[in-house]
Amino acid sequence: PGSAFFVKEGDQGLTGAINMIAGPSEPEYLRVHLAGGDHRYRYANVSGATRREGKGTLDLFGAASLKGSAGYRPSTDFNNYNLYSLVRYSSAAVGSFEAQAGYQNRAFGANGFYSLTFPDQFEQTSTAIASLRWNKTISRLLLESYVSYRRNTDRFELIRGSETKVPF
């Protein structure tokens, strides 16, 4: 049980090149995974899917995870958060709708990655995505509409927590 990933090339990728579509590999499941370890390592993942049938078919899929650690040495700490949801509805009358939304946040000590002169560097990136797609086939005619949104931010701190010394 879990997620299946499909790769689609072409103009409908969120970045214009390749669109990796995540979705449930089974119509109904719930999975929880927890782990921990040295240096305050922690990991949690919850995902699930459900299907409802009536006048049409409604599929819901959601996943959330967090992973983090205090680091094995200075400035190797990290915290990652991910959220993702996918909703699909299809019926003969209205066609197929698919909506997805996701968010990812990564914060980590860069430990001299960009410059050994400054060992206490820090970086934080976040990405939000959303898309909505509709299609309907009428005889031999395919009607389709697609809209998507993507926002990415990246903050780098040459000297962690010291914006007055070097601007972020």
C-alpha positions in Angstrom: 0.0 0.0 0.0 1.1 3.5 -0.6 1.7 6.0 -3.3 2.4 5.4 -7.0 4.3 7.9 -9.0 3.6 8.5 -12.7 5.8 10.6 -15.0 4.1 12.7 -17.7 6.1 14.7 -20.2 4.8 17.6 -22.0 3.1 21.0 -21.6 1.1 20.1 -18.5 4.1 19.6 -16.2 4.2 22.2 -13.4 7.7 23.2 -14.5 7.0 22.7 -18.2 9.1 19.6 -18.6 8.2 16.7 -16.4 5.2 16.4 -14.2 5.4 13.7 -11.5 1.9 12.8 -10.4 1.5 11.2 -7.0 -1.5 9.3 -6.2 -2.8 6.3 -4.2 -1.8 2.8 -5.3 -4.9 1.4 -3.6 -8.4 2.9 -3.4 -8.6 2.7 0.5 -5.8 2.8 3.0 -4.2 4.6 5.9 -0.5 4.3 6.7 1.5 5.8 9.6 5.2 5.6 9.8 7.2 6.9 12.8 11.0 6.7 13.4 13.6 8.3 15.7 17.3 8.1 16.3 20.5 9.7 17.4 21.0 13.5 17.4 17.3 14.0 18.0 16.4 12.5 14.6 12.7 12.2 14.1 10.5 11.2 11.2 6.7 10.9 10.9 4.6 10.2 7.8 0.9 9.8 7.6 -0.9 9.1 4.3 -4.2 7.7 3.2 -6.7 7.4 0.5 -10.4 6.7 0.2 -12.9 6.2 -2.7 -16.6 7.0 -2.8 -18.9 5.9 -5.6 -22.4 7.3 -6.4 -23.4 9.3 -9.4 -19.6 9.6 -10.0 -16.4 8.4 -8.5 -14.6 10.5 -5.9 -11.0 9.7 -4.9 -9.2 11.5 -2.1 -5.5 11.1 -1.3 -3.5 13.0 1.4 -0.1 12.8 2.9 1.9 14.7 5.5 5.4 14.2 6.8 8.1 15.8 8.9 11.7 14.9 9.3 14.3 16.6 11.4 17.5 16.3 13.3 19.7 18.4 15.6 22.6 17.4 13.4 25.7 15.3 14.1 27.9 18.3 14.3 27.4 22.1 14.4 25.3 23.5 11.5 24.1 20.2 10.2 20.6 20.4 11.7 17.5 20.2 9.5 13.7 20.3 9.6 11.6 19.3 6.6 7.8 19.5 6.3 5.6 18.2 3.4 1.9 18.3 2.8 0.1 17.0 -0.3 -3.5 16.4 -1.2 -5.2 15.1 -4.4 -8.9 15.1 -5.2 -10.3 13.4 -8.3 -14.0 13.3 -9.3 -15.3 11.8 -12.5 -18.8 11.2 -13.9 -20.3 10.7 -17.3 -22.3 13.9 -16.9 -19.6 16.4 -16.0 -16.3 14.7 -17.0 -13.3 14.5 -14.8 -11.9 17.0 -12.3 -8.6 16.7 -10.6 -7.3 19.2 -8.0 -4.0 19.0 -6.1 -2.2 21.1 -3.6 1.1 20.8 -1.8 3.5 22.5 0.4 7.1 21.8 1.3 9.4 23.6 3.7 13.1 22.8 4.2 15.3 24.5 6.7 18.9 23.4 7.3 22.3 24.4 8.5 24.6 24.7 5.5 27.9 24.0 7.5 30.3 25.9 5.2 28.7 24.5 2.0 29.0 27.8 0.2 32.1 29.1 2.0 34.5 27.5 4.5 35.2 31.0 5.9 31.6 31.1 7.3 30.8 27.7 8.8 27.5 28.6 10.5 25.4 29.2 7.3 21.7 28.5 7.1 19.2 28.1 4.3 15.4 27.8 4.1 13.4 27.0 1.1 9.7 26.6 0.6 7.5 25.6 -2.3 3.7 25.7 -2.7 1.9 24.1 -5.7 -1.7 24.0 -6.7 -3.5 22.9 -9.9 -6.9 22.2 -11.2 -7.7 20.2 -14.3 -11.0 19.3 -16.1 -11.7 17.3 -19.1 -14.7 15.8 -20.8 -15.1 13.8 -24.0 -18.1 14.4 -26.1 -18.3 12.0 -29.0 -14.9 12.4 -30.6 -14.2 15.9 -29.2 -12.0 16.3 -26.1 -12.6 19.4 -24.0 -9.8 20.2 -21.5 -8.8 23.0 -19.2 -5.8 23.2 -16.9 -4.5 25.9 -14.5 -1.6 25.6 -12.1 0.3 27.7 -9.5 3.8 27.4 -8.1 5.6 29.6 -5.7 9.1 29.0 -4.4 11.2 31.0 -1.9 14.8 30.6 -0.9 16.5 32.4 2.0 20.2 32.1 2.6 22.0 33.3 5.7 25.8 33.6 5.3 26.0 34.0 9.1 23.1 32.3 10.7 20.7 34.5 12.6 22.9 37.7 12.1 21.1 39.8 9.4 22.8 42.9 10.8 26.3 41.5 9.8 25.4 40.2 6.4 21.9 40.7 4.9 19.9 37.6 4.3 
